[in-house]
Amino acid sequence: MFVRVVIASAAVVACAVGIAPAASADGPYKNCTAAHADGRYDIPKGDPDYVASQDRDGDGVACES
């Protein structure tokens, strides 16, 4: 029971301070709208979720904020 309280309290604190949730999608995103909905911005080249077509200016960062 104590563990549940600690975990629940940590989740409440994380929400209160504005920490983004961990990504929940599997694999690359269909588009940047889907990435942003999942809290993903500025996805660097080399990240499993990076897609070159989502890197508009070709600087190695997709779905920029």
DRENLUM-334615 format. One line per 8 residues: for each residue x, y, z of N, C-alpha, C. Coordinates in nm, 2 decimals. Each point is the difference from the previous one (the first is absolute). Last residue first. Example, Ala and Ser with C-alpha at 12.3 -4.5 7.8 and 13.67 -1.06 7.14 Angstrom:
BEGIN
1.28,-0.22,0.71,0.09,0.11,0.00,-0.08,0.11,0.08 | 0.03,-0.57,-0.01,-0.09,0.12,0.00,0.09,0.12,0.00
***
This chain:
BEGIN
0.98,2.26,-3.24,-0.10,0.08,0.08,-0.01,0.14,-0.05 | 0.14,-0.45,-0.30,0.05,0.10,0.09,-0.11,0.08,0.06 | 0.07,-0.44,-0.28,-0.12,0.05,0.08,0.04,0.10,0.10 | 0.43,-0.23,-0.18,-0.14,-0.01,-0.05,-0.10,0.05,0.10 | 0.55,0.06,-0.13,-0.09,0.00,0.11,-0.14,0.00,-0.06 | 0.41,0.03,-0.26,0.02,-0.12,0.09,-0.10,0.00,0.12 | 0.02,0.32,-0.38,0.10,0.03,0.10,0.03,-0.12,0.10 | -0.33,0.11,-0.39,0.11,-0.08,-0.02,0.11,0.01,0.09
-0.46,0.21,-0.03,0.11,0.08,-0.04,0.13,-0.08,-0.02 | -0.42,-0.21,0.13,-0.03,0.09,-0.11,0.12,0.08,-0.05 | -0.11,-0.47,0.23,0.10,0.09,0.03,0.00,0.11,-0.12 | -0.26,-0.40,0.01,-0.06,0.09,0.10,0.10,0.11,0.05 | 0.10,-0.35,-0.32,-0.10,0.08,-0.06,-0.07,0.09,0.10 | 0.33,-0.32,0.14,0.06,0.11,-0.08,-0.10,0.09,-0.06 | -0.05,-0.26,0.47,-0.03,-0.03,-0.14,0.04,0.12,-0.08 | 0.06,-0.23,0.53,0.04,0.10,-0.10,-0.04,-0.05,-0.14
-0.03,-0.24,0.43,-0.13,0.06,-0.05,0.03,0.11,-0.10 | 0.35,-0.26,0.23,-0.08,-0.09,-0.07,-0.13,0.06,-0.06 | 0.45,0.28,0.06,-0.10,-0.04,0.09,-0.09,-0.10,-0.08 | 0.34,0.22,-0.23,0.06,-0.10,0.09,-0.10,-0.06,0.10 | -0.04,0.50,-0.16,0.04,-0.11,-0.09,0.07,-0.10,0.09 | -0.34,0.30,0.26,0.13,0.01,-0.07,0.02,-0.12,-0.09 | -0.44,0.29,0.19,0.04,-0.14,-0.01,0.13,0.00,-0.08 | -0.34,0.36,0.19,0.15,0.00,-0.02,0.06,-0.14,0.00
-0.45,-0.02,0.22,0.04,0.11,-0.08,0.15,-0.01,-0.02 | -0.45,-0.29,0.24,0.13,0.00,-0.07,0.02,0.12,-0.09 | -0.40,-0.15,0.26,0.10,0.08,0.08,0.14,0.00,-0.06 | -0.43,-0.19,-0.17,0.07,-0.09,0.09,0.11,0.07,0.08 | -0.23,0.23,-0.34,-0.11,-0.05,0.09,0.05,-0.09,0.11 | 0.29,0.15,-0.34,-0.02,0.10,0.09,-0.11,-0.04,0.10 | 0.09,-0.30,-0.35,0.12,0.01,0.09,-0.03,0.11,0.11 | -0.31,-0.04,-0.35,-0.01,-0.12,0.09,0.12,0.00,0.10
0.00,0.33,-0.33,-0.12,0.03,0.09,-0.01,-0.12,0.10 | 0.33,-0.02,-0.34,0.04,0.08,0.12,-0.12,0.03,0.09 | -0.02,-0.45,-0.29,0.02,0.13,-0.03,0.04,0.08,0.12 | -0.03,-0.47,0.00,-0.06,0.02,-0.13,0.03,0.14,-0.05 | 0.34,-0.23,0.35,-0.13,0.06,0.00,-0.05,0.02,-0.15 | 0.35,-0.40,0.18,-0.01,0.14,-0.04,-0.14,0.05,-0.01 | 0.07,-0.39,0.35,0.06,0.03,-0.13,-0.02,0.14,-0.04 | -0.32,-0.13,0.37,0.11,-0.09,-0.04,0.04,0.04,-0.14
-0.22,0.31,0.42,-0.02,-0.07,-0.13,0.12,-0.09,-0.03 | -0.05,0.29,0.40,-0.07,-0.13,0.01,-0.02,-0.07,-0.14 | 0.34,0.38,0.31,-0.07,-0.03,-0.13,-0.06,-0.14,0.01 | 0.04,0.29,0.44,0.09,-0.08,-0.09,-0.08,-0.03,-0.12 | -0.13,0.44,0.26,-0.01,-0.14,0.02,0.09,-0.07,-0.10 | 0.10,0.49,0.21,-0.07,-0.06,-0.11,0.00,-0.15,0.02 | 0.01,0.39,0.38,0.09,-0.10,-0.06,-0.08,-0.07,-0.11 | -0.15,0.36,0.33,0.00,0.01,-0.14,0.10,-0.09,-0.08
-0.13,0.06,0.49,0.11,0.08,-0.05,0.01,0.00,-0.15 | -0.35,-0.25,0.21,-0.01,0.13,0.06,0.12,0.09,-0.05 | -0.02,-0.46,-0.11,-0.10,0.08,-0.07,-0.01,0.14,0.04 | 0.29,-0.30,0.23,0.04,0.02,-0.14,-0.09,0.08,-0.08 | -0.13,-0.12,0.44,0.11,0.10,0.00,0.05,0.03,-0.14 | -0.31,-0.35,0.05,-0.06,0.13,0.03,0.10,0.11,-0.01 | 0.16,-0.44,-0.03,-0.07,0.04,-0.12,-0.07,0.13,0.02 | 0.21,-0.18,0.37,0.10,0.04,-0.10,-0.07,0.04,-0.13
-0.26,-0.18,0.34,0.04,0.13,0.04,0.10,0.05,-0.10 | -0.15,-0.44,-0.05,-0.10,0.10,-0.04,0.04,0.14,0.04 | 0.29,-0.34,0.12,-0.01,0.01,-0.15,-0.10,0.10,-0.04 | 0.04,-0.10,0.46,0.12,0.07,-0.05,-0.01,0.02,-0.15 | -0.34,-0.26,0.20,-0.01,0.14,0.04,0.12,0.08,-0.05 | 0.01,-0.46,-0.06,-0.11,0.06,-0.08,-0.01,0.15,0.03 | 0.28,-0.26,0.27,0.06,0.02,-0.13,-0.10,0.07,-0.09 | -0.14,-0.14,0.43,0.08,0.12,0.00,0.06,0.03,-0.14
-0.26,-0.39,0.06,-0.08,0.12,0.00,0.09,0.13,0.00
***
